[in-house]
Amino acid sequence: MTKTQTKSKWYVVDLTDRVLGRAASQIALILRGKNKASFVPYKGGDDFVVVLNAAKVKLTGNKKEDKIYFRHTGYPGGIKETNAALLLRTKPEEVIKLAIQGMLPKTALGKRLIKKVKIYKDANHPHAAQMPCELKV
């Protein structure tokens, strides 16, 4: 490993009773590499983040009922919508992913960085071999 290369680090984040937006902003900061002295805007960070207990994340205010997520099937008139409460019950990983993705750049860099997030709805994950350190958010 040369001087310019850094070893990638794995972080684990437990989202039990954590506010979604605050946690997503901290995770996006780690993914961008802004927590390091060697931050360069056009390069992504080399760290990975494992998110646990996605189903237990907290939304403040009336966001569970009022926040609406849209998707499109690809067919004419195929826009579908669902609120946050239903999406948290069915696919809590998607809520976390969309929150983090919204705080990353909307370029090829953002698409590359979102792949470095591993999201699980409960506390079990297969990344123990990477020895992730705990990140407080």
Backbone as numpy.savetxt, mean C-alpha at the origin, in Angstrom:
# Nx Ny Nz CAx CAy CAz Cx Cy Cz
28.77 -5.95 -3.72 27.92 -4.78 -3.72 28.82 -3.54 -3.72
28.57 -2.63 -4.64 29.37 -1.41 -4.73 28.83 -0.34 -3.79
29.50 0.81 -3.76 29.09 1.88 -2.86 27.72 2.44 -3.19
27.38 2.49 -4.47 26.11 3.08 -4.86 24.93 2.13 -4.65
25.18 0.83 -4.58 24.10 -0.12 -4.39 23.79 -0.23 -2.90
22.52 -0.33 -2.60 22.11 -0.55 -1.23 21.29 -1.82 -1.17
21.33 -2.46 -0.05 20.58 -3.70 0.13 19.12 -3.36 0.40
18.23 -4.08 -0.24 16.81 -3.81 -0.02 16.42 -4.30 1.37
15.52 -3.56 1.97 15.07 -3.86 3.32 13.58 -4.17 3.27
13.15 -5.08 4.10 11.75 -5.45 4.19 11.18 -4.89 5.48
10.02 -4.26 5.37 9.31 -3.75 6.53 7.98 -4.47 6.65
7.50 -4.65 7.87 6.18 -5.21 8.10 5.36 -4.18 8.87
4.12 -3.96 8.41 3.23 -2.96 9.00 1.95 -3.66 9.41
1.55 -3.48 10.67 0.29 -4.03 11.16 -0.74 -2.90 11.18
-1.82 -3.05 10.42 -2.81 -1.99 10.29 -4.01 -2.14 11.21
-3.87 -2.91 12.27 -4.98 -3.08 13.20 -5.29 -1.74 13.86
-6.51 -1.25 13.67 -7.01 0.02 14.22 -6.14 1.21 13.82
-5.58 1.20 12.63 -4.82 2.33 12.11 -5.68 3.05 11.07
-5.52 4.35 10.96 -6.26 5.15 9.98 -5.66 4.90 8.60
-6.50 4.65 7.63 -6.07 4.24 6.30 -5.16 5.27 5.62
-5.54 6.52 5.58 -4.78 7.52 4.87 -3.42 7.78 5.49
-3.36 7.82 6.80 -2.08 8.07 7.48 -1.11 6.92 7.27
-1.62 5.71 7.33 -0.77 4.54 7.11 -0.30 4.49 5.65
-1.20 4.79 4.72 -0.85 4.75 3.30 0.21 5.78 2.96
0.15 6.95 3.58 1.16 7.97 3.28 2.53 7.55 3.80
2.59 6.90 4.95 3.87 6.43 5.48 4.44 5.30 4.62
3.58 4.42 4.14 4.03 3.31 3.29 4.53 3.86 1.96
3.83 4.84 1.40 4.27 5.44 0.14 5.61 6.13 0.29
5.84 6.75 1.44 7.12 7.40 1.70 8.26 6.39 1.72
8.03 5.24 2.32 9.05 4.17 2.37 9.29 3.63 0.96
8.23 3.43 0.19 8.38 2.88 -1.16 9.15 3.83 -2.07
8.91 5.13 -1.95 9.63 6.10 -2.76 11.09 6.19 -2.38
11.43 5.85 -1.12 12.80 5.94 -0.64 13.10 7.29 -0.03
12.07 8.05 0.33 12.28 9.38 0.88 12.81 9.36 2.30
12.84 8.20 2.93 13.37 8.08 4.28 14.89 7.90 4.28
15.50 7.84 3.12 16.94 7.61 3.01 17.65 8.88 2.54
18.89 8.99 2.90 19.69 10.15 2.49 20.02 10.10 1.01
19.95 8.93 0.41 20.29 8.77 -1.01 19.06 8.87 -1.91
18.06 9.65 -1.51 16.82 9.78 -2.29 17.09 10.50 -3.60
16.59 9.92 -4.69 16.63 10.54 -6.01 15.21 10.46 -6.55
14.61 11.57 -7.02 13.21 11.56 -7.42 12.87 10.62 -8.57
13.79 10.40 -9.49 13.46 9.58 -10.64 13.74 8.10 -10.42
14.25 7.73 -9.25 14.45 6.32 -8.93 13.57 5.97 -7.74
13.07 4.78 -7.76 12.27 4.33 -6.63 13.17 3.80 -5.54
12.61 3.68 -4.34 13.34 3.06 -3.26 13.46 1.57 -3.53
14.34 0.92 -2.83 14.53 -0.52 -3.05 13.97 -1.33 -1.89
13.10 -0.73 -1.09 12.53 -1.42 0.06 11.18 -2.03 -0.29
10.84 -3.09 0.45 9.57 -3.77 0.30 8.77 -3.56 1.58
7.44 -3.56 1.46 6.57 -3.38 2.62 5.54 -4.51 2.62
5.43 -5.20 3.75 4.43 -6.25 3.96 3.36 -5.66 4.87
2.13 -5.61 4.40 1.02 -5.03 5.15 0.16 -6.17 5.69
-0.05 -6.17 7.01 -0.83 -7.22 7.66 -2.14 -6.64 8.20
-3.12 -7.49 8.40 -4.42 -7.14 8.96 -5.10 -6.01 8.20
-5.17 -6.14 6.90 -5.79 -5.12 6.06 -7.29 -5.00 6.34
-7.90 -6.07 6.80 -9.34 -6.05 7.07 -9.67 -5.24 8.33
-8.68 -4.96 9.16 -8.92 -4.26 10.42 -8.56 -2.79 10.37
-8.37 -2.25 9.16 -8.02 -0.84 9.02 -9.24 0.02 9.35
-8.98 1.24 9.78 -10.06 2.12 10.23 -10.21 3.28 9.25
-11.46 3.60 8.93 -11.78 4.76 8.11 -12.49 5.78 9.00
-12.05 7.03 8.96 -12.63 8.05 9.83 -13.85 8.68 9.17
-14.67 9.30 10.00 -15.86 9.99 9.50 -16.87 9.03 8.91
-17.52 9.46 7.84 -18.53 8.65 7.18 -17.99 7.99 5.92
-16.68 7.80 5.85 -16.08 7.30 4.62 -16.54 5.88 4.27
-16.90 5.08 5.24 -17.34 3.71 4.92 -18.59 3.72 4.06
-19.47 4.67 4.31 -20.70 4.75 3.52 -20.57 5.70 2.33
-19.80 6.77 2.47 -19.77 7.83 1.46 -18.72 7.62 0.38
-17.59 7.01 0.70 -16.52 6.86 -0.28 -16.90 5.79 -1.29
-16.78 6.13 -2.57 -17.18 5.23 -3.64 -15.97 4.91 -4.51
-15.78 3.65 -4.79 -14.71 3.19 -5.68 -15.33 2.80 -7.02
-14.74 3.27 -8.11 -15.23 2.99 -9.45 -14.27 2.05 -10.17
-14.83 1.22 -11.03 -14.03 0.40 -11.93 -14.81 0.26 -13.22
-14.12 -0.12 -14.29 -14.77 -0.26 -15.58 -14.49 -1.64 -16.14
-15.52 -2.27 -16.69 -15.38 -3.63 -17.21 -14.69 -3.68 -18.56
-14.68 -2.56 -19.26 -14.11 -2.54 -20.60 -15.16 -2.55 -21.68
-16.39 -2.78 -21.30 -17.50 -2.75 -22.25 -18.20 -1.40 -22.19
-18.88 -0.99 -23.26 -19.60 0.28 -23.24 -20.65 0.30 -22.12
-20.64 1.35 -21.35 -21.58 1.47 -20.23 -21.24 0.55 -19.08
-20.02 0.08 -19.01 -19.66 -0.93 -18.02 -19.00 -0.38 -16.77
-19.39 0.82 -16.34 -18.81 1.35 -15.11 -19.53 0.75 -13.91
-18.75 0.29 -12.95 -19.30 -0.33 -11.74 -18.82 0.49 -10.55
-19.64 0.59 -9.53 -19.25 1.33 -8.34 -19.60 0.53 -7.10
-18.80 0.72 -6.06 -19.04 0.08 -4.78 -18.54 1.01 -3.69
-19.17 0.93 -2.52 -18.71 1.80 -1.43 -17.62 1.11 -0.62
-17.00 1.86 0.25 -15.84 1.37 0.99 -16.20 0.25 1.96
-17.38 0.29 2.55 -17.77 -0.74 3.50 -17.87 -2.11 2.82
-18.47 -2.16 1.64 -18.59 -3.42 0.92 -17.23 -3.91 0.43
-16.40 -3.01 -0.05 -15.08 -3.40 -0.53 -14.19 -3.86 0.61
-14.32 -3.27 1.80 -13.56 -3.72 2.95 -13.98 -5.13 3.38
-15.25 -5.44 3.23 -15.72 -6.79 3.59 -15.27 -7.83 2.58
-15.30 -7.49 1.30 -15.01 -8.49 0.27 -13.53 -8.54 -0.10
-12.92 -7.38 -0.38 -11.51 -7.34 -0.79 -10.78 -6.22 -0.04
-10.40 -6.44 1.23 -9.74 -5.37 1.97 -8.35 -5.03 1.42
-7.73 -5.97 0.73 -6.41 -5.70 0.14 -6.50 -4.62 -0.92
-7.62 -4.59 -1.65 -7.80 -3.63 -2.73 -7.93 -2.20 -2.19
-8.56 -2.04 -1.03 -8.70 -0.71 -0.43 -7.33 -0.15 -0.07
-6.49 -0.99 0.53 -5.15 -0.55 0.92 -4.31 -0.24 -0.32
-4.39 -1.11 -1.32 -3.61 -0.93 -2.53 -3.98 0.37 -3.24
-5.27 0.66 -3.34 -5.72 1.88 -4.01 -5.31 3.13 -3.25
-5.30 3.06 -1.91 -4.89 4.21 -1.11 -3.41 4.49 -1.29
-2.59 3.44 -1.30 -1.15 3.62 -1.48 -0.85 4.07 -2.90
-1.52 3.47 -3.87 -1.29 3.78 -5.28 -1.64 5.23 -5.58
-2.63 5.78 -4.88 -2.99 7.17 -5.08 -1.94 8.14 -4.60
-1.05 7.69 -3.73 0.00 8.55 -3.18 1.35 8.35 -3.86
1.40 7.50 -4.86 2.62 7.27 -5.63 2.52 8.02 -6.96
3.64 8.21 -7.66 3.59 8.89 -8.96 2.73 8.13 -9.95
2.06 8.88 -10.83 1.19 8.26 -11.85 2.00 8.00 -13.11
3.15 7.37 -12.98 4.04 7.08 -14.10 4.47 5.63 -14.04
5.41 5.26 -14.88 5.93 3.89 -14.85 6.62 3.62 -13.51
7.17 4.64 -12.89 7.80 4.48 -11.59 6.78 4.05 -10.54
5.60 4.66 -10.55 4.55 4.28 -9.61 4.08 2.86 -9.82
3.99 2.43 -11.07 3.57 1.06 -11.37 4.60 0.06 -10.88
5.88 0.45 -10.94 6.94 -0.44 -10.48 6.98 -0.48 -8.95
6.69 0.64 -8.30 6.75 0.70 -6.84 5.59 -0.03 -6.18
4.40 -0.01 -6.79 3.24 -0.66 -6.16 3.42 -2.17 -6.11
4.30 -2.71 -6.95 4.57 -4.15 -6.93 5.42 -4.55 -5.73
5.98 -3.57 -5.02 6.81 -3.86 -3.85 6.02 -3.87 -2.56
4.70 -3.82 -2.66 3.82 -3.89 -1.49 3.12 -5.24 -1.51
3.21 -5.96 -0.42 2.54 -7.25 -0.26 1.48 -7.08 0.81
0.22 -7.24 0.44 -0.89 -6.94 1.36 -1.63 -8.24 1.69
-1.89 -8.45 2.99 -2.59 -9.64 3.47 -3.70 -9.22 4.42
-4.85 -9.89 4.33 -6.00 -9.50 5.14 -5.89 -9.93 6.59
-5.01 -10.90 6.91 -4.82 -11.31 8.29 -3.34 -11.22 8.65
-2.95 -11.81 9.78 -1.58 -11.66 10.27 -0.61 -12.69 9.70
-1.07 -13.62 8.88 -0.19 -14.64 8.31 0.41 -14.14 7.00
1.74 -14.33 6.84 2.40 -13.96 5.60 3.58 -14.88 5.35
3.94 -15.12 4.08 5.02 -16.05 3.76 6.40 -15.39 3.64
6.59 -14.19 4.21 7.83 -13.45 4.02 8.72 -13.45 5.26
8.61 -14.45 6.09 9.43 -14.51 7.30 10.90 -14.73 6.97
11.19 -15.38 5.85 12.58 -15.64 5.46 13.33 -14.35 5.12
12.61 -13.29 4.75 13.26 -12.03 4.43 13.58 -11.21 5.68
13.18 -11.69 6.85 13.41 -11.05 8.14 12.97 -9.58 8.13
11.68 -9.32 7.95 11.22 -7.92 7.91 11.26 -7.30 9.30
11.62 -6.01 9.35 11.60 -5.30 10.61 10.27 -4.55 10.73
9.80 -4.37 11.95 8.50 -3.77 12.17 8.56 -2.26 11.97
7.56 -1.73 11.30 7.48 -0.31 11.04 6.25 0.24 11.76
6.44 1.21 12.61 5.33 1.84 13.33 4.76 2.96 12.49
3.46 2.91 12.24 2.80 3.98 11.48 1.73 4.62 12.33
